[in-house]
Amino acid sequence: MSPSVPLDSVSVIGLGYIGLPTAAVLAQAGKSVVGVDVKQANVEAINAGRVPFVEEGLESVVAGVVAQGKFSAQTETPVADAYIVSVPTPFKGDHDADLSYIDAAAHGIAPKLTGGELIVLESTSPPGTTEHLAEVILEARPEFTMEPNLRNSLYFSHAPERVLPGRIMIEMVENDRIIGGMTPEASELTRDLYASFCHGELLLTDARTAEMAKLTENAFRDVNIAFANELSIIADRQGIDVWELIKLANHHPRVNILSPGPGVGGHCIAVDPWFIVSSDREFSKLITTARNVNDSKPGIVLDKVLKHADRFKTPTVAALGIAFKADIDDLRESPSKNITINLANSLADGTVLVVEPNIDELPPELAGRDNVELAGLEDAVERADIVLLLVDHAPFAEFDRDKLQETVLIDTKGLWR
Ligand code: SAJ
């Protein structure tokens, strides 16, 4: 049985891609939620019912719960029954996780505690990070303990998020959820809190296993994409169409190869496997190699484009898509964006036409350059000597391929084959 601790008021620390939707669905489920973020501009936008990034279905829920008075945002950590820490965990130069945002959240929470609070870490983290969070808080407040069911108990757990950007509002509610407490009582309390909005199965384990499970999911995906990317490199050198190759191989009942592309981007799959590597460098050979294969792919795509561009005196390249994956506006850790930047750096006498239907202006790294333009699809394809398809955005899939007959086409996603 869970300890009898109230879970009516919740504070979500970090109102980014995960924290804000989590806060919104908790408020929708009837909790009194206060979100905390260091960015004053985001706090103000949220309190006006606006969302500072694009995520299908999120803004209407945020606007609704703000209007009902169930959710507000501020820069100071408040007193609450439960805290959800959802801050970034980037990696440092050596691929070790940077836990400074978690430490800052812990220092914000510690002075507010009165005993009996639940503190959940949602940020994707290396094994041992929930324990680290508990240690930081208990060091600041030595009068508390992790021992359950006492007046001065604190409960710590890890509940990693597993939602797919673009489908967050659906997956937040429907996906099964792994919950790993520092004690069984902490797991049970966390289950009670998440059951208020999550209809998926709530799977209880310990904190270390939960941390590793999240990393394992993304490393599994990274290793499998690396296999597809490696095949694409080998097939290209052999004059074999990798898309046909994979399609044929996938007819085998026990083969299911993923799709190659220009590289792996985003803040999750390209990052999380390094946390496994940094926790055991000696024995994570396959995971390290997969990361390196995926990280090598943008350079291989760039070399191929430059080889073709050599044939033209002043080459014009249309780069179709700079987001990190299809049908989103997220340019973070985007291999397509990096290829496009390197292309612009390499083609001093050429022009790069960037086609990205999900943005209105070029990102700072590409803006203001003489040889780079943000262009429409039809216009760019008409003007280009080389069309480089980098992202399988829906409008590209609908494009009439007959218009490409005179142009060199490099299709990294196999969309137009
Ligand atoms: N990609 C390929 N080939 C594929 C699939 C993906 O090249 O066959 C590329 C994409 O183009 C993109 C990258 O991989 O650049 C990652 O895209 P994704 O859609 O596979 O995943 P993310 O990073 O948006 O979200 C992942 C999800 N994890 C898994 O599917 C195991 C999501 O459920 C997690 O919650 C999220 O990471 C996270 O926050 O960790």
Boltz pocket constraint, residues with backbone or C-beta under 6 A from the ligand:
constraints:
  - pocket:
      binder: B
      contacts: [[A, 124], [A, 161], [A, 162], [A, 163], [A, 164], [A, 165], [A, 217], [A, 218], [A, 221], [A, 225], [A, 258], [A, 259], [A, 260], [A, 261], [A, 262], [A, 263], [A, 264], [A, 265], [A, 266], [A, 267], [A, 268], [A, 269], [A, 324], [A, 325], [A, 326]]
      max_distance: 6.0
